[in-house]
Amino acid sequence: MATLDGFASTVRHSPGAERRAAFVAGRVDRAAAWLGERLGFAARVRLSVADADDWEAVATVPLYGTPQGSGDHLRVAADDGWFGAHLYAGLRPHLGAGTVRRLREVYGEPLGLRPYFDLVAVHELTHLFQDQVWPAYPGMWIAELHANLAMVGYAHEVEPDLLPILRAFTSTVDDLPVEVAPLRELADMERSFEHGAVNFAWFHFRLTRAAEELWAAGGAEVLRGVYEHIGAGGGAEHPALREVVAGWPRRMRVGG
């Protein structure tokens, strides 16, 4: 993989992916600077923009097309990858006509989900900030909620044009029957992928909705408050986390 200079993060990319790497690195730099200001911490960031041939060498799980972040390393696909199409194929039989129409309005036809997953890179970047500060893993739903809160906050404050891209795919959660997402307790998110990508997506989308509500109520103070609470060794007793537990999973739709 080649090195791309000119960015705050260390950037490497597969052959032929220089333009793609520059686009991703620009967003990562903006998001890292925004997170550093909001969280009071500057994380170390290594970015790999890898194609299918290089993905196995850099990624922690073989889901090519969805960003992954841990430690100080963020991995993003060099193209659309297969995971987005795989996930949508699992969702599609359960979606109503109105949901499908909205997806086509936002992502085109055939659906091009790369803009959504490029925003998820901000979510995954947040895991680097967590891993470099939090003394222990607080459980998946807390870590994922906080990363979603950062993703939502970034879209609101830095790139608001991305909000329809965030919300359209998230809205598919409203159509998913219990048969395809049988695990629904927060504690079960850790093992939801055992029932397939759709069950995991159900949790991710629900937690995105919860993050939108928390951001609307408290903005960046909630983002930093949860971050510092877990960093100090706290758990689900934080007021924002208790609110999510109390309202789970009956959450109102946010935005349009």
C-alpha positions in Angstrom: 0.0 0.0 0.0 1.2 3.5 -0.8 1.4 6.5 1.6 -0.6 9.7 1.0 0.9 12.9 2.5 -0.7 16.2 3.3 -3.2 15.1 6.0 -3.1 15.2 9.8 -3.7 11.4 10.0 -1.3 8.9 8.6 -2.8 7.7 5.4 -2.1 4.6 3.3 -4.1 3.3 0.3 -4.3 0.5 -2.2 -3.0 1.0 -5.7 -5.3 3.2 -7.8 -7.2 4.5 -4.8 -5.4 7.8 -4.3 -8.4 10.0 -5.1 -10.6 8.0 -2.9 -8.1 8.1 -0.1 -7.8 11.8 -0.3 -11.6 12.2 0.0 -11.8 9.9 3.0 -8.8 11.4 4.7 -10.3 14.9 4.3 -13.4 13.8 6.2 -11.4 11.9 8.8 -9.2 15.0 9.4 -12.3 17.2 9.8 -14.0 14.7 12.1 -10.9 14.1 14.2 -10.5 17.8 14.7 -14.2 18.2 15.6 -14.0 15.2 18.0 -10.8 16.6 19.6 -12.5 19.9 20.3 -15.7 18.3 21.6 -14.0 15.5 23.7 -10.9 17.4 24.8 -8.6 14.7 23.5 -6.5 14.3 20.3 -6.5 10.7 19.2 -3.8 9.1 17.2 -5.2 8.1 13.8 -3.9 5.8 11.1 -6.1 5.5 8.1 -6.0 2.6 5.6 -8.2 2.9 2.4 -8.0 -0.6 1.2 -9.4 -2.5 -1.8 -10.7 -6.1 -1.7 -7.2 -7.5 -2.2 -5.7 -5.6 0.7 -8.7 -5.7 3.1 -7.8 -8.9 4.8 -4.4 -7.6 5.7 -5.7 -4.5 7.4 -9.2 -5.3 8.7 -10.3 -7.1 11.9 -13.4 -8.7 10.4 -13.9 -9.6 6.7 -16.9 -7.4 6.0 -15.6 -5.5 3.0 -17.5 -2.2 2.5 -18.1 -1.2 6.1 -15.6 1.0 7.9 -13.8 -0.5 11.0 -12.0 1.3 13.7 -10.0 0.1 16.8 -6.9 1.1 18.6 -5.4 3.9 16.5 -6.4 2.3 13.1 -9.4 3.2 10.9 -10.0 1.1 7.8 -12.3 2.2 5.0 -13.1 0.4 1.7 -11.6 1.8 -1.5 -14.9 1.2 -3.3 -18.5 0.3 -2.5 -17.5 -3.2 -1.4 -20.0 -6.0 -1.0 -21.3 -5.5 2.6 -23.8 -2.7 1.8 -25.4 -4.6 -1.0 -25.5 -7.8 1.2 -27.2 -5.9 4.1 -29.7 -4.2 1.8 -30.6 -7.6 0.2 -31.5 -8.8 3.7 -33.5 -5.7 4.5 -35.3 -5.4 1.1 -38.0 -8.2 1.5 -39.3 -6.5 4.7 -39.4 -2.9 3.5 -42.7 -1.1 2.6 -43.2 0.8 -0.6 -42.8 4.2 1.1 -39.5 3.2 2.7 -38.1 1.9 -0.7 -39.2 5.1 -2.4 -37.4 7.2 0.1 -34.2 5.1 -0.2 -34.3 5.6 -4.0 -34.8 9.4 -3.6 -31.7 9.6 -1.3 -29.4 7.0 -2.7 -30.5 6.6 -6.3 -31.5 3.6 -8.3 -29.8 1.2 -8.1 -29.0 2.1 -4.5 -25.6 3.6 -3.9 -25.0 3.3 -0.2 -21.4 4.4 -0.1 -22.3 7.9 1.2 -24.0 6.3 4.2 -21.0 4.1 5.0 -18.6 7.0 4.5 -20.5 8.7 7.3 -20.2 5.6 9.4 -16.4 6.2 9.1 -17.0 9.0 11.7 -18.7 6.5 14.0 -15.7 4.1 13.6 -13.2 7.0 14.1 -14.9 7.6 17.5 -13.9 4.1 18.6 -10.3 5.3 18.3 -11.0 8.1 20.8 -12.7 5.6 23.1 -10.0 2.9 22.9 -7.3 5.4 23.7 -9.0 6.9 26.8 -11.5 4.5 28.3 -9.9 2.2 30.9 -12.3 -0.7 30.1 -14.8 -1.7 27.5 -18.3 -0.6 28.8 -20.3 -3.1 26.7 -21.2 -2.9 23.1 -24.4 -0.9 23.2 -22.8 1.9 25.2 -19.8 2.1 22.9 -22.0 2.0 19.8 -24.4 4.5 21.2 -21.6 6.9 22.0 -20.1 6.4 18.5 -23.5 7.0 17.0 -23.9 10.2 19.1 -20.6 11.4 17.6 -21.7 10.5 14.1 -25.0 12.3 14.5 -23.3 15.4 16.1 -20.8 15.6 13.3 -23.5 15.5 10.7 -25.4 18.2 12.5 -22.5 20.6 13.2 -20.0 20.0 10.3 -21.8 18.4 7.3 -25.6 18.9 7.7 -26.2 17.9 4.1 -25.4 14.4 5.3 -28.5 14.2 7.6 -30.8 12.8 4.9 -28.2 10.2 4.1 -28.0 9.3 7.7 -31.7 9.1 8.3 -33.0 7.4 5.2 -31.1 4.1 5.8 -31.8 4.4 9.5 -35.5 4.5 8.8 -35.6 0.9 7.5 -35.7 -0.1 11.2 -39.3 0.8 11.3 -40.2 -2.0 8.9 -38.3 -4.9 10.4 -40.4 -7.6 11.9 -39.2 -9.5 15.0 -38.7 -12.6 12.9 -35.6 -11.1 11.2 -34.4 -9.3 14.4 -35.3 -11.6 17.2 -32.7 -10.3 19.6 -33.8 -6.9 20.9 -32.6 -6.5 24.5 -29.7 -4.0 24.7 -27.5 -6.6 26.4 -28.0 -9.0 23.5 -26.4 -6.6 20.9 -23.0 -8.4 21.6 -24.4 -11.6 20.0 -26.8 -10.2 17.5 -24.6 -10.9 14.5 -25.1 -14.6 15.3 -28.6 -14.0 13.8 -27.3 -12.2 10.8 -26.4 -8.7 9.7 -30.0 -7.5 9.8 -30.4 -8.2 13.5 -27.2 -6.2 14.2 -28.4 -3.4 11.9 -31.6 -3.3 13.9 -29.6 -2.4 17.0 -27.4 0.0 15.1 -30.3 1.9 13.6 -32.2 2.0 16.9 -29.1 3.4 18.6 -28.8 6.0 15.9 -32.4 7.1 16.6 -31.5 7.2 20.3 -28.4 9.3 19.5 -30.5 11.8 17.5 -32.8 12.2 20.5 -29.9 12.7 22.9 -28.2 15.2 20.6 -31.4 17.2 20.2 -31.8 17.4 23.9 -28.2 18.0 25.0 -25.9 18.4 22.0 -22.2 18.2 22.5 -22.5 18.3 26.3 -24.0 14.8 26.2 -21.3 13.5 23.9 -18.6 14.7 26.1 -20.4 13.8 29.3 -20.8 10.2 28.4 -17.2 10.1 27.1 -15.8 11.4 30.4 -18.1 9.3 32.5 -16.9 6.1 30.9 -13.4 7.4 30.9 -13.7 7.8 34.7 -14.7 4.2 35.1 -18.5 4.8 35.1 -21.2 2.6 33.5 -24.8 2.7 32.5 -25.8 4.9 35.5 -25.1 8.1 33.5 -28.4 10.0 33.0 -28.3 9.8 29.2 -27.6 6.1 29.2 -30.5 5.6 31.8 -32.7 7.5 29.4 -31.9 5.2 26.6 -32.5 2.1 28.7 -35.9 3.5 29.9 -37.1 4.2 26.4 -35.8 1.1 24.7 -37.0 0.2 22.1 -40.0 2.4 21.8 -38.4 5.5 20.2 -40.1 8.2 18.1 -39.0 9.0 14.6 -36.6 12.0 14.4 -36.4 14.2 11.4 -37.7 13.7 8.0 
